[in-house]
């Protein structure tokens, strides 16, 4: 097989994987802008908070 054919096959497979990952992310409602707390609150084993 020549190089252009191999590249086309690899790019096609990568595109299919990317498309399926995007569809799964939309189905599971994954947000790219997730907020992360700078200081998480201390939680103890019995559920009490400081």
LORO-375913 format. One record per atom (N, C-alpha, C): residue number from 1; x, y, z; residue in one letter. Coordinates in pm, 1 decimal, padded with zeros to 6 digits. Example, Ala and Ser with C-alpha at 12.3 -4.5 7.8 and 13.67 -1.06 7.14 Angstrom:
nr_x_y_z_rest
1_01319.0_-00569.0_00780.0_A
1_01230.0_-00450.0_00780.0_A
1_01320.0_-00330.0_00780.0_A
2_01285.0_-00225.0_00708.0_S
2_01367.0_-00106.0_00714.0_S
2_01290.0_00003.0_00787.0_S
END
This chain:
nr_x_y_z_rest
1_00085.7_-00119.7_00000.0_X
1_00000.0_00000.0_00000.0_X
1_00089.0_00124.4_00000.0_X
2_00040.4_00224.6_-00068.8_X
2_00118.3_00347.6_-00073.8_X
2_00086.8_00436.7_00045.7_X
3_00171.4_00532.7_00070.6_X
3_00159.8_00619.3_00188.5_X
3_00029.6_00699.7_00192.2_X
4_-00016.8_00761.2_00082.5_X
4_-00142.4_00838.4_00090.6_X
4_-00262.8_00753.0_00131.7_X
5_-00267.7_00629.6_00084.6_X
5_-00380.2_00541.7_00120.8_X
5_-00375.9_00511.0_00270.1_X
6_-00257.6_00484.0_00322.3_X
6_-00243.1_00454.7_00465.5_X
6_-00283.0_00576.5_00548.0_X
7_-00241.9_00696.4_00505.6_X
7_-00278.0_00817.8_00579.0_X
7_-00428.0_00841.4_00577.0_X
8_-00491.1_00818.6_00463.1_X
8_-00637.2_00836.7_00454.3_X
8_-00708.0_00740.0_00547.8_X
9_-00662.1_00616.3_00553.9_X
9_-00725.5_00516.5_00642.2_X
9_-00707.9_00557.2_00788.1_X
10_-00588.4_00601.1_00826.7_X
10_-00562.5_00640.3_00966.0_X
10_-00647.0_00761.1_01003.6_X
11_-00653.9_00860.9_00915.5_X
11_-00733.0_00981.5_00945.0_X
11_-00881.7_00947.7_00955.3_X
12_-00928.6_00856.7_00870.6_X
12_-01069.4_00815.1_00876.8_X
12_-01100.2_00746.8_01009.5_X
13_-01012.5_00656.5_01052.9_X
13_-01034.5_00586.7_01180.4_X
13_-01031.7_00686.0_01296.6_X
14_-00937.5_00780.7_01294.3_X
14_-00930.7_00881.4_01400.8_X
14_-01056.6_00968.8_01400.8_X
15_-01106.4_01002.8_01284.0_X
15_-01229.1_01082.6_01274.8_X
15_-01348.6_01009.9_01331.8_X
16_-01358.6_00879.9_01303.8_X
16_-01470.0_00801.1_01357.2_X
16_-01462.8_00796.8_01509.3_X
17_-01342.4_00775.7_01563.6_X
17_-01326.9_00773.8_01709.4_X
17_-01361.9_00909.0_01770.8_X
18_-01315.9_01018.2_01708.8_X
18_-01345.2_01151.7_01761.3_X
18_-01495.9_01178.0_01758.7_X
19_-01561.4_01139.7_01651.1_X
19_-01705.7_01160.7_01639.1_X
19_-01781.6_01081.3_01745.4_X
20_-01739.5_00956.9_01770.0_X
20_-01807.9_00875.4_01871.0_X
20_-01784.0_00930.3_02011.2_X
21_-01664.5_00984.1_02038.4_X
21_-01637.0_01042.5_02170.3_X
21_-01722.4_01166.6_02190.7_X
22_-01737.5_01248.5_02087.1_X
22_-01821.3_01368.5_02098.1_X
22_-01966.2_01329.7_02122.6_X
23_-02014.6_01228.0_02052.4_X
23_-02153.1_01183.8_02073.3_X
23_-02172.9_01130.0_02214.6_X
24_-02077.4_01053.6_02265.8_X
24_-02089.3_01001.9_02402.7_X
24_-02086.5_01115.3_02503.9_X
25_-02002.3_01215.6_02481.0_X
25_-01994.1_01328.1_02573.6_X
25_-02125.2_01405.5_02574.5_X
26_-02186.7_01422.9_02458.9_X
26_-02315.8_01493.3_02455.0_X
26_-02425.6_01410.5_02521.2_X
27_-02421.3_01278.9_02502.0_X
27_-02523.0_01192.1_02561.5_X
27_-02514.2_01195.2_02713.8_X
28_-02391.8_01199.2_02767.6_X
28_-02372.4_01199.8_02912.9_X
28_-02369.9_01339.9_02970.4_X
29_-02390.4_01442.1_02886.0_X
29_-02395.3_01582.4_02927.2_X
29_-02268.3_01623.7_03001.8_X
30_-02153.2_01595.5_02942.2_X
30_-02025.1_01633.8_03000.4_X
30_-01999.2_01780.0_02966.8_X
31_-01965.1_01857.6_03067.4_X
31_-01936.5_01999.1_03045.6_X
31_-01785.8_02020.6_03045.1_X
32_-01737.1_02097.8_02948.0_X
32_-01594.2_02127.1_02943.4_X
32_-01557.9_02237.2_03041.1_X
33_-01658.6_02312.7_03088.4_X
33_-01633.3_02424.4_03179.3_X
33_-01672.3_02385.4_03321.7_X
34_-01610.7_02281.5_03373.4_X
34_-01641.0_02239.2_03509.5_X
34_-01563.2_02325.1_03607.4_X
35_-01632.3_02370.2_03709.9_X
35_-01565.5_02454.0_03809.2_X
35_-01506.7_02365.2_03918.4_X
36_-01388.6_02399.4_03959.5_X
36_-01319.8_02324.9_04066.1_X
36_-01298.8_02421.9_04181.9_X
37_-01344.8_02383.0_04299.8_X
37_-01328.4_02468.2_04416.9_X
37_-01180.9_02478.3_04453.6_X
38_-01137.8_02600.7_04484.2_X
38_-00998.2_02620.5_04522.8_X
38_-00969.6_02554.8_04656.2_X
39_-01060.6_02574.5_04754.9_X
39_-01044.0_02513.8_04887.0_X
39_-01164.4_02425.5_04914.6_X
40_-01151.1_02295.2_04900.9_X
40_-01265.7_02208.3_04931.1_X
40_-01294.8_02207.8_05080.9_X
41_-01422.6_02196.1_05115.1_X
41_-01460.6_02194.0_05256.5_X
41_-01420.4_02059.2_05316.6_X
42_-01376.1_02063.8_05440.0_X
42_-01336.4_01940.3_05507.3_X
42_-01461.4_01862.0_05547.1_X
43_-01467.9_01738.0_05501.7_X
43_-01581.6_01652.7_05535.7_X
43_-01530.6_01537.0_05617.5_X
44_-01601.9_01505.3_05721.7_X
44_-01562.3_01394.8_05807.0_X
44_-01642.1_01270.8_05771.2_X
45_-01606.2_01158.3_05832.3_X
45_-01666.1_01030.2_05794.8_X
45_-01817.6_01027.5_05820.6_X
46_-01862.9_01091.6_05928.1_X
46_-02004.7_01083.8_05961.1_X
46_-02085.8_01193.2_05891.7_X
47_-02025.6_01270.3_05801.5_X
47_-02100.0_01367.2_05723.8_X
47_-02097.6_01509.0_05779.7_X
48_-02039.4_01529.3_05897.2_X
48_-02033.6_01663.6_05955.4_X
48_-01933.7_01748.7_05877.5_X
49_-01962.7_01876.2_05868.9_X
49_-01868.3_01968.7_05805.7_X
49_-01812.3_02064.0_05909.4_X
50_-01689.8_02107.3_05886.4_X
50_-01621.3_02194.8_05981.6_X
50_-01687.6_02331.9_05985.9_X
END
